[in-house]
Amino acid sequence: MFENQPKGLFALALANTGERFGYYTMLAVFALFLRANYGLSPAMAGTIYSAFLMLVYFFPLIGGMMADKFGFGKMVTTGIMIMFAGYLLLSVPLGGDSVALIVMLAALLLIGFGTGLFKGNLQVMVGDLYNDPQYKDKRDAGFSIFYMAINIGALFAPTAAIKIKEYAETALGYSSNDAYHFSFAVACASLILSIAIYYLFRSTFRHTEGGAKKDAKAADAAPVEELSKEETKQRIVALCLVFAVVIFFWMAFHQNGLSLTYFADEFTAQSAEGLQAMCFNVWNLVAVIFIVYALFSLFQSKTGKAKAISAVVIVVAVAFLCLSYNPDGTISVSAPIFQQFNPFYVVALTPVSMAIFGSLAAKGKEPSAPRKIAYGMIVAAIAYALMAFASFGLPMPQTEMGADGNPVAVHVADVTPNLLISVYLILTFGELLLSPMGISFVSKVAPPKYKGMMMGGWFVATAIGNQLVVVGGLLWGAVPLWLCWSVFLGVCLVAAIFMFAMMKRLEKVC
């Protein structure tokens, strides 16, 4: 998996890890911050949250257009600088009045635009590393590594957000609301690390930074493949059908930062003990990841030395977990910490997923990308079916007036944390079936002359899905919980049925 990859992959992946760590640190507490600091209703907080997510995935379309003219590298660097300015504004505690709200919205706009310049263009640079024939057959594995890097940053983000907030409250004496801003400041530091990695190892990927002159030379050297008008139309229609489906996946999936976080805050037990408590320590999750990868290395390594190293890693990681276990210890559980499970599952399960599909491919039985996407929608539906079933009999969300006159969410139930831990596992299976497969499908099927536009279409579909995340905020407290989750169950099922109905047309262009 890691062998014979271009050196630039690891530099770009690490630069992306730093940026994603800051982004997910901010996102882990953002919805709760909106309600606590500005006294916003769940619906209004959800509106701002979903609009921000929409901008993050819409602006890559503009960023790609700008990169065509100015180069990918320039846009990546500019994006980091703009993001830094946005996070810096967000990290200043200005209170909860109208001026503070306006500054916060301006910060979100900067972060969204900066991310748009950075995110998509960095992915294009990663893809261009594999234009070299010697790396052509390593593209899928390379993107899997890159995808894992995103989630490594996201894995540590919730813990960082919670710990820095607690430190600001206890050690520095800041109020609960002002302490949130210290979590946002982490993103500034992570961006400094990202830009440092980018420029320190720039020589390994500089040839992918692009620019008008370089692109013109590349176009002269490699003429664009010509397709008939009919085939071009078929491919674009197929891609648009996929875009229409993935909108509803992201609408459901990104409830992790909104309604599922509300559920964690108001309905999930705020303490854990024994084995369950170990799940909330990020270092225990890291140990599990080491065990998974070392097991793969143990069975796949060709030398005795490599197998011995893998065995030692497994023994050390298991010993660490044994020492961490405290059967009588009880820990407090904060709502944002649940967001660490999705990236943990992605990192831990990616080699498992690759091994399964690799085995099926060797037997000629690997499902097509469209079929995997349809399966992913069904898996997401199962996750929300579990949430709906578990929510029967639970009371409606409740609020009361705080000392500052703002409404405060009330904790009304103590549902086992295992529910959300399980739901995030199921959603991650859906994500692994849909997200990497979708990007691969776009890059493979898009007509050569419209690759940039079609990749932009993927981001726009993601943006629309993120905007629809607001549905979770609008439903929260307005309908019974089981009905709220049933809405997401329903849209995922309908999308899956539509995908299967269109399967012949989609697989025809594969």
SULHUHU-V545501 format. One line per field, one symbol per residue. ss: DSSP state (a for helix, b for strand, c for the rest). burial: b if it has 16 or more other C-alpha atoms within 10 Angstrom, else e. A space follows every 50 residues. Layout:
ss: ???
burial: ???
This chain:
ss: ccccccaaaaaaaaaaaaaaaaaaaaaaaaaaaaaaaacccaaaaaaaaa aaaaaaaaaaaaaaaaaaaacaaaaaaaaaaaaaaaaaaacccccccaaa aaaaaaaaaaaaaaaaaaaaaaaaaaaaaaacaaaaaaaaaaaaaaaaaa aaaaaaaaaaaaaaaaaaaacccccaaaaaaaaaaaaaaaaaaaaaaaaa caaacaaacccaaaaaaaaaacccccccaaaaaaaaaaaaaaaaaaaaaa aaaaaaacaaaaaaaacbccbbbaaaaacccaaaaaaaaaaaaaaaaaaa cccaaaaaaaaaaaaaaaaaaaaacccccbbbccaaaaaaaaaaaaaaaa aaaaaaaaaaaaccccccaaaaaaaaaaaaaaaaaaaaaaaccccccbbb bcccccbbbbccccbccaaaaaaaaaaaaaaaaaaaaaaaaaaaaccaaa aaaaaaaaaaaaaaaaaccaaaaaabccbcaaaaaaaaaaaaaaaaaaaa acaaaaaacc
burial: eeeebbebbbbbbbbbbbbbbbbbbbbbbbbbbbbbbbbbbbbbbbbbbb bbbbbbbbbbbebbbbbbebbbbbbbbbbbbbbbbbbbbbbbbbebeeeb bebbbebbbbbbbbbbbbbbbbbbbbbbbbeeeeeeebbbbbbbbbbbbb bbbbbbbbbbbbebbbebbeeeebebbbbbbbbbbbbbbbbbbbbebbee bbebbeebbbbeeebeeeeeeeeeeeeeeeebebbbebbebbbbbbbbbb bbbbbbbbbbbbbbbbbbbbebbeebbbbbebebbbbbbbbbbbbebbee eeeeebbeebbebbeebbeebeebbeeeeeeebbbbbbbbbbbbbbbbbb beebeeeeeeeeeeeeeebbbbbbbbbbbbbbbbbbbbeebeeeeebeee eeeeebbbbebbbebbbebbbebbbbbbbbbbbbbbbbeebbbebbbbee ebebbbbbbbbbbbbbbbbbbbbbbbbeebbbbbbbbbbebbbbbbbbbb eebebbeebe
